[in-house]
C-alpha cells in the first residue's frame, strides 16, 4: 500500500479533539468520495468504477465491485452495513445489498446521458442523485432502490452537504 488515500479520513477520538490521519488506499486511481457508517466501516469510490471498503477505520482497504462498471463513480452512500449505493458518469448506479461482496449495475446510460455527481439515501429504497447534465442540473429521486428515477430540475450545482446535529 504505497499510495496515499486522496481523501483524508476523520477519526473521532474518545478524548476531546478530533484528529486527522493520512491513510493508505492501495491504489493509484483517483478517488472521489468517501462515506462511513461508523468509526470503523466505510467505502470509497473513484475512477474506473473503483470501490474500496474498510472495516478498521481506514488502516486496511479491500477492493470491491470489480467489473461492475469501468466508468468513474463520483458519489457513494452506505445506508447501513449491507446496502450501499454509488453513482457516476453516464448515470451509472451500482448497488450492493450484502456489504459489498456482490455489486450490481442497476442503471447505466450512454454518451451524453450526463453524470450523477453525488448520492444520498435515507433507507434502502428512497434516495437522491445530484445530476450534472449540461443544460439540465437537478436532483433525481428514487423510491424503489434506483430502479425508477424521477427528475426534479433546479438552478445550481448539486453537491452533498451534511451536518451532524448534537
C-alpha positions as CSV (number, residue, x, y, z in Angstrom):
1,X,0.0,0.0,0.0
2,X,2.3,2.7,-1.3
3,X,-0.2,5.3,-2.3
4,X,-1.9,7.7,-0.1
5,X,-5.7,7.8,0.0
6,X,-6.7,11.1,-1.7
7,X,-9.4,11.8,0.8
8,X,-8.4,12.3,4.4
9,X,-10.3,10.3,6.9
10,X,-11.5,11.9,10.1
11,X,-11.3,9.8,13.2
12,X,-13.1,10.9,16.3
13,X,-11.2,10.1,19.4
14,X,-12.8,9.3,22.7
15,X,-11.0,12.3,24.1
16,X,-12.0,15.9,23.4
17,X,-10.5,16.6,20.0
18,X,-10.7,15.1,16.5
19,X,-7.5,14.2,14.7
20,X,-6.6,13.7,11.0
21,X,-4.6,10.8,9.8
22,X,-3.4,10.1,6.3
23,X,-4.3,6.5,5.3
24,X,-3.0,4.2,2.5
25,X,-5.6,3.2,-0.1
26,X,-3.6,0.7,-2.1
27,X,-4.5,2.3,-5.4
28,X,-3.1,5.0,-7.7
29,X,-6.6,5.6,-9.1
30,X,-8.2,8.9,-8.3
31,X,-10.8,8.6,-5.5
32,X,-13.7,11.0,-5.4
33,X,-15.9,10.2,-2.4
34,X,-15.7,8.5,1.0
35,X,-18.5,7.7,3.4
36,X,-18.6,5.9,6.7
37,X,-21.4,4.3,8.7
38,X,-19.4,4.3,11.9
39,X,-15.9,5.0,13.1
40,X,-14.6,1.7,11.5
41,X,-16.6,0.8,8.4
42,X,-16.7,2.9,5.3
43,X,-16.5,2.9,1.5
44,X,-14.7,5.0,-1.1
45,X,-15.3,5.2,-4.8
46,X,-13.4,6.6,-7.8
47,X,-12.1,6.3,-11.3
48,X,-12.9,3.3,-13.5
49,X,-15.6,2.1,-11.1
50,X,-13.1,1.6,-8.3
51,X,-14.7,0.8,-4.9
52,X,-12.8,0.0,-1.7
53,X,-14.1,-0.8,1.8
54,X,-12.5,-0.6,5.2
55,X,-13.7,-2.3,8.4
56,X,-10.9,-1.0,10.7
57,X,-11.1,2.8,10.3
58,X,-9.0,3.0,7.1
59,X,-6.0,1.1,8.2
60,X,-6.7,-1.5,5.5
61,X,-8.8,-1.3,2.4
62,X,-10.4,-4.1,0.4
63,X,-11.3,-3.7,-3.3
64,X,-14.9,-4.4,-4.2
65,X,-17.1,-4.3,-7.3
66,X,-14.5,-5.2,-9.9
67,X,-16.1,-5.3,-13.4
68,X,-19.5,-3.9,-12.5
69,X,-18.6,-0.6,-14.3
70,X,-15.4,0.8,-15.8
71,X,-16.7,4.4,-15.6
72,X,-15.9,6.8,-12.8
73,X,-18.1,6.8,-9.7
74,X,-18.3,10.2,-8.1
75,X,-20.6,9.6,-5.2
76,X,-21.1,6.8,-2.7
77,X,-23.5,6.4,0.2
78,X,-24.0,3.5,2.6
79,X,-27.5,3.1,4.0
80,X,-26.3,0.5,6.6
81,X,-23.6,-2.2,6.8
82,X,-25.2,-4.1,3.9
83,X,-26.8,-1.7,1.5
84,X,-24.5,0.8,-0.4
85,X,-25.2,2.9,-3.5
86,X,-22.6,4.5,-5.8
87,X,-23.2,6.7,-8.8
88,X,-21.2,8.4,-11.5
89,X,-20.6,9.0,-15.2
90,X,-23.4,8.4,-17.8
91,X,-25.8,8.0,-14.8
92,X,-24.3,4.7,-13.7
93,X,-25.7,3.5,-10.4
94,X,-24.3,0.5,-8.7
95,X,-25.6,-1.2,-5.5
96,X,-24.7,-3.9,-3.0
97,X,-27.1,-5.5,-0.5
98,X,-24.5,-7.7,1.2
99,X,-21.9,-5.3,2.4
100,X,-20.0,-5.2,-0.9
101,X,-19.5,-8.9,-1.5
102,X,-21.5,-8.5,-4.7
103,X,-22.3,-5.3,-6.6
104,X,-24.9,-4.9,-9.4
105,X,-25.3,-2.3,-12.0
106,X,-28.9,-1.1,-11.6
107,X,-28.8,1.8,-14.1
108,X,-26.5,2.7,-16.9
109,X,-26.7,5.3,-19.6
110,X,-24.6,6.2,-22.7
111,X,-22.6,9.1,-24.1
112,X,-24.4,12.3,-23.5
113,X,-26.6,11.0,-20.7
114,X,-25.0,13.2,-18.0
115,X,-23.3,12.4,-14.7
116,X,-24.5,11.7,-11.2
117,X,-22.1,13.7,-9.0
118,X,-23.4,12.6,-5.6
119,X,-25.9,10.4,-3.9
120,X,-27.7,10.2,-0.6
121,X,-30.2,7.6,0.7
122,X,-32.4,7.6,3.8
123,X,-33.2,3.9,3.5
124,X,-32.7,1.0,1.0
125,X,-35.5,2.4,-1.3
126,X,-35.5,6.2,-1.0
127,X,-32.6,8.3,-2.2
128,X,-31.4,11.2,-4.4
129,X,-28.8,11.7,-7.0
130,X,-27.2,15.0,-7.9
131,X,-27.4,15.4,-11.6
132,X,-24.9,17.4,-13.6
133,X,-26.1,17.2,-17.2
134,X,-25.0,20.1,-19.4
135,X,-28.1,22.2,-19.5
136,X,-30.1,20.1,-17.1
137,X,-28.9,20.3,-13.5
138,X,-31.0,18.8,-10.9
139,X,-31.8,16.3,-8.2
140,X,-33.2,13.0,-9.2
141,X,-35.1,10.8,-6.7
142,X,-35.8,7.1,-6.4
143,X,-38.3,5.4,-4.1
144,X,-37.6,1.9,-5.3
145,X,-33.9,1.5,-4.8
146,X,-32.8,3.0,-8.0
147,X,-35.0,1.1,-10.4
148,X,-37.0,4.2,-11.3
149,X,-35.6,7.7,-11.2
150,X,-37.7,10.9,-11.1
151,X,-36.4,14.2,-12.3
152,X,-36.6,17.4,-10.3
153,X,-34.7,20.2,-12.0
154,X,-33.4,23.2,-10.1
155,X,-30.9,26.0,-10.5
156,X,-27.4,25.4,-9.2
157,X,-24.9,22.6,-9.0
158,X,-25.8,19.5,-6.9
159,X,-23.4,18.7,-4.1
160,X,-23.7,16.8,-0.8
161,X,-23.7,18.9,2.3
162,X,-24.2,17.1,5.6
163,X,-24.2,18.2,9.1
164,X,-24.5,16.4,12.4
165,X,-26.8,17.7,15.0
166,X,-25.8,17.0,18.5
